[in-house]
Amino acid sequence: MKLIILALVLVSLVSCAARPSSIQPAAVSKIPYVNMSCSNLVMQMTQEFSKLESLTGEQLSARNWDIALNLLIIPGLGAVTGDKEDEIAQSKGRMIVMQDEYSTRCGDQE
């Protein structure tokens, strides 16, 4: 009986969506940003930040649903809910590349 409970708990924990803060940035090419003007970089960073905030909210919602489904209904069912992990990783990667490009080329212009 203890083994069954342990297995259910492990399945519940493994199949939950990741916390947005624990998602690592993906490697993103800086090529699209190399020739971008400083004002366009600022605009792109602002848009990407808004997108990342939205994705973070969606990921938190998916995580909450996963936890609820796993604990209250059927362990493992949370794995079928969609999460935004890949999109968040890409967005974080783009933010890093844009911030690096901005600080390298545009930091003096402030």
Order of alpha helices (4+ residues) and beta strands (2+ residues): alpha-alpha-alpha-alpha
